[in-house]
Amino acid sequence: MKHYFKIEKFGKIESAKIETAPLTLFVGDNNSGKSYLLSLLWAIYSADETSVLFSGLPELECSAYTEVCGDISNLLQNSEEEQAIEICSAEFLEVLNAALEKNKDRFVAEIFNSGQVTIQKLSVEIQEEFVLRIKCEKKERRMEIFISQPEGRSGISFPFEMVEKSREFIVSLICRDILLGLLKGKRAYCKDSNVVYLPAARTGFMLAKNVINKVGRQMTYDVSGFYETESEVMEPFTKPIIRFLDALESLSLGHKSEYEEIAAWIEQKMAHGSVQYGSEANGSEICYVPDGSRTSLPLRTSSAVVTELTPLLLLLKYKRRLKAICYEEPEMCLHPQLQQEMGRLLIRLVGSGIFMIATTHSDIMIQHINNMCRLSERNVPGDFMKNLGLVPEDLINAKNVAVYQFTDKGTSSLVEQILPVSGEFRVETFTNALMKMLEQTSEVQEFEGE
């Protein structure tokens, strides 16, 4: 099912039509809106039924909302033990887009903690219409409602007394559940705590994490003036960064991770040592133990590559579940060889069931992903894979990758999808920059020859 987000006049982005994939990459010029769009998608996939996007539904100037609520209310009033209704997705989609139009500015202001960031249009487009089935079952003084749509099935249960006394409220909850499914599409069941944003400044936040906690993150996020003095004002963090810090503070140390193998692979191939957190020896401090050493080092004494990888390692080791990661510039501080390994890592994370969206300037990472897409379309002999140091988990089909090019036009940015050609994604900005450098090198060599 084709599911698009349509965005207009958001930051520098003039317009964009985005269909995400299991691995979605934003590439292109600096200051062209990649991080803005990444933050917006993080907020959408983090949303739940209480999101500001769904506030004021009864006040919408939308007849479809009245109609679908009436149908659901009649279903709840029916005296039969089991009953179901079917409603066309187009009716709910009309309601969803009316709600997005009404609440988009407040939604964006909450993401950036600023009313100065605006968006002219935010809407969802679903090309194929389908039927939503809402089924009601009455069991032992409870009413169970099941909602079926192409991307999955959800359920809500209420006591009879609540249905009788608060029918309007329950109808609203059911409607919000359906709207949330239409908003997120295939990511409908991503919960807030399972969607993580890794900011570009993650090293700084990791090293300053304890200090930030001491002054209080929530107050730092508040713009009401707690830290205002005559000489300075402490600038607030954005919501994705606050949630990033929250995720690090809520890690569960006493459970078996689903991603232990991937974490071990990162430590072996990229970090060349182990990252530890909350051990008996170091309390709650994050430490690094280099390969071949028994001495744990404070994170502040570790190399940049270790501090860059540490947030991801901690999440993979200690977070109960991850559904999606929005990753700003994962190649940060990485040597070209490790950038290739990072491309390999992104594919493995997708293979483990984690939905990945990343911004990147790394042509090396893109080329590795291209190579793995091309190999996935062919019957590759095992010896060939072994010679390259690859295993089947390293391959990814181009159908599971979406690449979007951001081009800075001065006062605005153009966002275009790059479609695969012969199984690979050709990024013009990378190619043009490399060609320009090659031409300059040739001219310098010719000058030296003269």
Secondary structure as UniProt FT lines:
FT   STRAND          3..10
FT   TURN            11..12
FT   STRAND          13..18
FT   STRAND          23..28
FT   TURN            30..31
FT   HELIX           34..46
FT   TURN            49..50
FT   HELIX           52..54
FT   TURN            55..56
FT   HELIX           57..59
FT   HELIX           63..77
FT   STRAND          82..88
FT   HELIX           89..112
FT   TURN            115..116
FT   STRAND          119..126
FT   STRAND          131..139
FT   TURN            140..141
FT   STRAND          142..149
FT   TURN            150..151
FT   STRAND          152..159
FT   HELIX           160..165
FT   HELIX           167..184
FT   HELIX           185..187
FT   TURN            188..189
FT   HELIX           192..194
FT   STRAND          195..198
FT   TURN            200..201
FT   HELIX           202..207
FT   HELIX           209..215
FT   HELIX           217..221
FT   TURN            226..227
FT   HELIX           239..249
FT   TURN            253..254
FT   TURN            258..259
FT   HELIX           260..266
FT   HELIX           267..271
FT   STRAND          273..277
FT   TURN            280..284
FT   STRAND          286..290
FT   TURN            291..292
FT   STRAND          297..298
FT   HELIX           299..301
FT   HELIX           304..318
FT   STRAND          324..328
FT   TURN            330..333
FT   HELIX           336..351
FT   TURN            352..353
FT   STRAND          355..360
FT   HELIX           363..376
FT   HELIX           382..387
FT   TURN            388..389
FT   HELIX           392..394
FT   HELIX           398..400
FT   STRAND          401..408
FT   STRAND          413..418
FT   TURN            422..423
FT   HELIX           428..449
//
